[in-house]
Structure formats: C-alpha cells, structure tokens
Amino acid sequence: MDTDEIGNEEVVFDILKQLFSPGQTKEEVKDGYNSWADTYETDSNPDRYTGPIQAAMECCEVIPEANREDALVLDVAAGTGFLGNELQLKGFRNLHALDPSTKMLEKANTRNIYQKLINKFISEEPLIQVEADTYDIVASSGGMGQGHIPAGALWEMLRITRQGGFIILVMREEYLRHPEYDGILEVLMENMEKTRKWKMIKKRIIQKYFAEKEGVAFVFKKA
Ligand SMILES: C[S@@+](CC[C@H](N)C(=O)[O-])C[C@H]1O[C@@H](n2cnc3c(N)ncnc32)[C@H](O)[C@@H]1O
C-alpha cells in the first residue's frame, strides 16, 4: 500500500477502497491497517472525517454529563483512538478499545485514555475476554463495512451491552448497499427490534461524513 502522498484525498480514497473491497481477508484488512497506522491520523483528520465526532455526539445524547464519569464504553474498531479522544473530552473516563490491528491499537494506547485494550476482531463469536451485560455503550465509528465488522457481530455487541445500555454505529452510508450488508444488515437490525432484543432510537444521515460522502448514525437501546 502506497501512503507516500500523505493526506492526498485521492490516495486516501484508494486506500479505503482497497481495505473495504470484496474478497479482502481479515488478515489482509488487519495488515492494511498495520501499514497505514503511522499516517492514518493525518489522512483521516477531522476536517475530512467527522465520524468520531458524530459518534461521540450520539454517546453524549444518551448519557447525561453527570453520569459520564461512571459509564463504561467499548470503542469497537477503535483504530488510533479518535473516538476515545472525543469521548474523553466530553467527560467519559471509563474507556476500553477493541481493534485487531496491533499498530493502530499501539497508537491508541499512547493517548493514555483507554483502561483496557482488546486486540481482537469482533464477529458473531463471543469474545472470551468480555462477559455478557458489561458495557453502558458499545460504539463504533468507521468500523462497519465490507471485510470489517460482519453483520452478525451485532449479536455480540448486544450480548456485551448491559440491559438498557446503548449500541451506537456510525458508518459510511453507501456501505449499507455493499454486498456483505445489502439486504442483510438493516434486515437484522429490524429483526432484532421485532424480537425485542433492542429498540432503534435513531437513524440519522450525516452530511460530509468523509469528505463529501454521506454517513449514517444508528442508535439502539438494549431491551
Ligand atoms: C477506518 S478505521 C476506523 C478507526 C477509528 N474508529 C476511527 O474512527 O478513526 C477501521 C478500523 O476497523 C478495524 N477493524 C477491521 N475489522 C474489524 C473487526 N472485525 N472488529 C473490530 N475492528 C475491526 C481496523 O483494524 C481499523 O482500525
């Protein structure tokens, strides 16, 4: 992967296109982020990528300021910790980070804001490190997409969220129509609501989520 032209928008879109393309194995995705870790934050700076700010905004809406210090939040697909940083600025103090890329997590760790790092992929399989009903919020910014978080991982997010807690997903809107999610992800979200596993309390379109691309934020409350 060529990351020489740091910050160039076309180059960044090329990197993302490759990482989110069909047929990428989990190992290739992980290696791709390991290679990108050093320049990720310049390439995905907040002027271009607003996902972490948007996800933090949703976390703040569901947890009032007075309760933030005590709320336990898992940042899924934490990368270099952009979302954790935003949450910390808003008064959250109990933050865990999960990401399969060691290099991305190393960067996140240098922020000294996460109490626990989990170097794993999230999937439909239970994470042995995490007990059921643990988190007040399970949140992800930029982690949903082809070759990244599989639709079935919603079950694992639900399992590890406490009753009455929240699952917050912020992602590129067009990824909803990529093969891995099209007719699957939102159908699963609806089925989980119909079977009273959770309630969708928000679906919000985000303008200029990544450069000119639209994003979408989902907020669910565990029943
Ligand atoms: C585009 S980055 C987003 C990072 C960070 N959340 C942000 O907003 O800057 C996507 C991240 O998803 C991670 N990832 C990919 N597949 C994953 C999975 N199955 N479970 C958890 N994280 C995953 C990658 O390692 C990478 O750090």
Ligand as a Chemical Component Dictionary entry (heavy atoms), coordinates in Angstrom:
data_LIG
# 
_chem_comp.id                   LIG 
_chem_comp.type                 NON-POLYMER 
_chem_comp.pdbx_formal_charge   0 
_chem_comp.three_letter_code    LIG 
# 
loop_
_chem_comp_atom.comp_id 
_chem_comp_atom.atom_id 
_chem_comp_atom.alt_atom_id 
_chem_comp_atom.type_symbol 
_chem_comp_atom.charge 
_chem_comp_atom.model_Cartn_x 
_chem_comp_atom.model_Cartn_y 
_chem_comp_atom.model_Cartn_z 
_chem_comp_atom.pdbx_ordinal 
LIG C1  C1  C 0  -11.493 3.146  9.204  1  
LIG S1  S1  S 1  -10.736 2.548  10.669 2  
LIG C2  C2  C 0  -11.662 3.422  11.910 3  
LIG C3  C3  C 0  -10.843 3.639  13.159 4  
LIG C4  C4  C 0  -11.463 4.561  14.210 5  
LIG N1  N1  N 0  -12.677 4.007  14.784 6  
LIG C5  C5  C 0  -11.741 5.917  13.632 7  
LIG O1  O1  O 0  -12.907 6.308  13.525 8  
LIG O2  O2  O -1 -10.754 6.598  13.278 9  
LIG C6  C6  C 0  -11.394 0.892  10.750 10 
LIG C7  C7  C 0  -10.825 0.063  11.905 11 
LIG O3  O3  O 0  -11.591 -1.142 11.974 12 
LIG C8  C8  C 0  -10.735 -2.164 12.432 13 
LIG N2  N2  N 0  -11.404 -3.447 12.148 14 
LIG C9  C9  C 0  -11.496 -4.118 10.976 15 
LIG N3  N3  N 0  -12.222 -5.245 11.124 16 
LIG C10 C10 C 0  -12.629 -5.268 12.419 17 
LIG C11 C11 C 0  -13.409 -6.171 13.203 18 
LIG N4  N4  N 0  -13.971 -7.273 12.677 19 
LIG N5  N5  N 0  -13.572 -5.894 14.508 20 
LIG C12 C12 C 0  -13.053 -4.788 15.057 21 
LIG N6  N6  N 0  -12.310 -3.895 14.379 22 
LIG C13 C13 C 0  -12.109 -4.136 13.074 23 
LIG C14 C14 C 0  -9.442  -1.896 11.690 24 
LIG O4  O4  O 0  -8.340  -2.540 12.264 25 
LIG C15 C15 C 0  -9.375  -0.363 11.761 26 
LIG O5  O5  O 0  -8.607  0.079  12.843 27 
# 
loop_
_chem_comp_bond.comp_id 
_chem_comp_bond.atom_id_1 
_chem_comp_bond.atom_id_2 
_chem_comp_bond.value_order 
_chem_comp_bond.pdbx_ordinal 
LIG C1  S1  SING 1  
LIG S1  C2  SING 2  
LIG S1  C6  SING 3  
LIG C2  C3  SING 4  
LIG C3  C4  SING 5  
LIG C4  N1  SING 6  
LIG C4  C5  SING 7  
LIG C5  O1  DOUB 8  
LIG C5  O2  SING 9  
LIG C6  C7  SING 10 
LIG C7  O3  SING 11 
LIG C7  C15 SING 12 
LIG O3  C8  SING 13 
LIG C8  N2  SING 14 
LIG C8  C14 SING 15 
LIG N2  C9  SING 16 
LIG N2  C13 SING 17 
LIG C9  N3  DOUB 18 
LIG N3  C10 SING 19 
LIG C10 C11 SING 20 
LIG C10 C13 DOUB 21 
LIG C11 N4  SING 22 
LIG C11 N5  DOUB 23 
LIG N5  C12 SING 24 
LIG C12 N6  DOUB 25 
LIG N6  C13 SING 26 
LIG C14 O4  SING 27 
LIG C14 C15 SING 28 
LIG C15 O5  SING 29 
# 
